């Protein structure tokens, strides 16, 4: 692929109309003038390459786009190459969305490790209900296990050649560095049995691993710490308004991070003063909206939120798209610690705010049943873990310690 040193005459070149619409869509998404100027300069050079090589609409594919992107870089600067790749990638996504190009679905052939990983990913999503955030490690563990068993293409087609000794030797190998791999491997072996790759379930031969937390107590924050974090992040910038509203929802309503990210504008019933929660396991619940939570959400909507999406929480920089996962909530909690001048504990997660609400209700005299209702637990066993902190109530049911000569 070659790119001309001087741009050819525009004329009625077919790609320029899509380029104009692409730049207009960027302006509508809130990109700055300097960013749009950079995109226009690189995109025009890219279009010149398409015209110079006489590439028609039916000939433009992802591979051709990548080759032209390499030719668009005028220098050997790594920064310039990254900018060109970013511009061409977004222009490619726009052309795919408008129907000019067709996204190539690269399905690996059956009998390969890649195809087996694709089947595992589908099984974990459909049969186990896992989200994309938890699926990244599984293909890696599966590939390592097959490599350990010398599983080339022939063995992938006939995994019955894998023996229990292969599993045990792999367990001995991975436990040197991490015991988490054992948990993933056990589920992978169940998938191989469920998919008829294994004649029997080999997951039963994996021994149980020691728990990383032996006290069983939920990690929570003291009320004073929670107040310091909220006060530290309660500022007037758009990012602070968004992060404050997200953390306040978790503190007051005990929401999970993914539930916060999933909230949409249509989930609020402001007349009734309640919100619909898109909970775990595709469950929907309605909860009241406290006054301070409602005020924080309105402040974010009126003086911070931008974009056309119906999701409540979006990016604060263009494009103003919905948050893809709960990492932004985790970053908000870490930033609150930083602004409050408190070292961030390694064992604290966003779920600690949910535990903090439960402990606050427990100390105020709420019953375990009431706490379970607030946290929307489906099983009573999930709530009984907080009973370990209620020492005074546990004294009433504790049996006396046997002493010599005491009453039997």
PEVENTA-V680916 format. One record per residue. PSI is psi in whole degrees, 0 to 359 (none if undefined). Layout:
psi->PSI
psi->PSI
This chain:
psi->135
psi->150
psi->129
psi->147
psi->328
psi->134
psi->134
psi->166
psi->141
psi->311
psi->224
psi->38
psi->132
psi->331
psi->341
psi->327
psi->320
psi->326
psi->318
psi->316
psi->325
psi->315
psi->325
psi->323
psi->326
psi->320
psi->321
psi->333
psi->355
psi->12
psi->149
psi->164
psi->323
psi->322
psi->317
psi->324
psi->319
psi->315
psi->321
psi->318
psi->314
psi->320
psi->322
psi->320
psi->323
psi->315
psi->325
psi->323
psi->322
psi->318
psi->321
psi->325
psi->8
psi->49
psi->121
psi->175
psi->323
psi->344
psi->351
psi->117
psi->182
psi->320
psi->318
psi->320
psi->317
psi->320
psi->320
psi->328
psi->321
psi->324
psi->341
psi->336
psi->113
psi->343
psi->173
psi->9
psi->129
psi->323
psi->317
psi->320
psi->322
psi->320
psi->316
psi->316
psi->322
psi->316
psi->313
psi->324
psi->315
psi->325
psi->323
psi->315
psi->324
psi->317
psi->326
psi->317
psi->327
psi->357
psi->4
psi->321
psi->158
psi->129
psi->128
psi->122
psi->101
psi->94
psi->119
psi->148
psi->149
psi->148
psi->358
psi->163
psi->323
psi->319
psi->323
psi->321
psi->323
psi->320
psi->320
psi->317
psi->316
psi->320
psi->318
psi->325
psi->316
psi->321
psi->331
psi->351
psi->29
psi->151
psi->170
psi->334
psi->334
psi->6
psi->357
psi->327
psi->334
psi->312
psi->325
psi->315
psi->319
psi->317
psi->317
psi->322
psi->318
psi->322
psi->322
psi->326
psi->9
psi->42
psi->91
psi->193
psi->323
psi->318
psi->327
psi->325
psi->339
psi->75
psi->359
psi->346
psi->344
psi->132
psi->163
psi->328
psi->325
psi->319
psi->315
psi->319
psi->325
psi->322
psi->317
psi->330
psi->315
psi->335
psi->349
psi->325
psi->324
psi->142
psi->350
psi->330
psi->332
psi->318
psi->315
psi->319
psi->321
psi->319
psi->326
psi->319
psi->325
psi->323
psi->317
psi->325
psi->317
psi->327
psi->7
psi->20
psi->328
psi->139
psi->342
psi->162
psi->109
psi->357
psi->339
psi->342
psi->353
psi->124
psi->154
psi->149
psi->156
psi->141
psi->144
psi->339
psi->116
psi->356
psi->335
psi->6
psi->135
psi->140
psi->120
psi->168
psi->148
psi->150
psi->324
psi->321
psi->319
psi->317
psi->321
psi->319
psi->317
psi->319
psi->326
psi->327
psi->2
psi->80
psi->188
psi->6
psi->155
psi->320
psi->319
psi->321
psi->318
psi->312
psi->322
psi->316
psi->320
psi->313
psi->325
psi->325
psi->322
psi->323
psi->317
psi->323
psi->352
psi->30
psi->152
psi->159
psi->319
psi->329
psi->325
psi->315
psi->328
psi->352
psi->137
psi->161
psi->328
psi->353
psi->351
psi->136
psi->91
psi->331
psi->320
psi->348
psi->41
psi->166
psi->143
psi->129
psi->125
psi->91
psi->187
psi->142
psi->30
psi->35
psi->144
psi->130
psi->157
psi->134
psi->149
psi->150
psi->110
psi->159
psi->314
psi->328
psi->316
psi->319
psi->319
psi->321
psi->318
psi->321
psi->321
psi->319
psi->318
psi->325
psi->30
psi->319
psi->137
psi->166
psi->170
psi->353
psi->158
psi->356
psi->144
psi->312
psi->124
psi->175
psi->149
psi->353
psi->150
psi->146
psi->142
psi->70
psi->162
psi->153
psi->134
psi->331
psi->187
psi->9
psi->327
psi->325
psi->319
psi->318
psi->324
psi->320
psi->317
psi->322
psi->327
psi->319
psi->317
psi->316
psi->329
psi->352
psi->27
psi->130
psi->139
psi->115
psi->143
psi->333
psi->359
psi->133
psi->175
psi->333
psi->342
psi->330
psi->325
psi->317
psi->325
psi->320
psi->318
psi->317
psi->325
psi->316
psi->323
psi->316
psi->338
psi->0
psi->9
psi->146
psi->164
psi->327
psi->320
psi->321
psi->318
psi->324
psi->319
psi->317
psi->354
psi->43
psi->136
psi->338
psi->138
psi->334
psi->332
psi->334
psi->334
psi->345
psi->334
psi->346
psi->338
psi->337
psi->341
psi->76
psi->321
psi->319
psi->329
psi->334
psi->327
psi->338
psi->359
psi->138
psi->146
psi->149
psi->129
psi->134
psi->155
psi->128
psi->359
psi->176
psi->137
psi->none
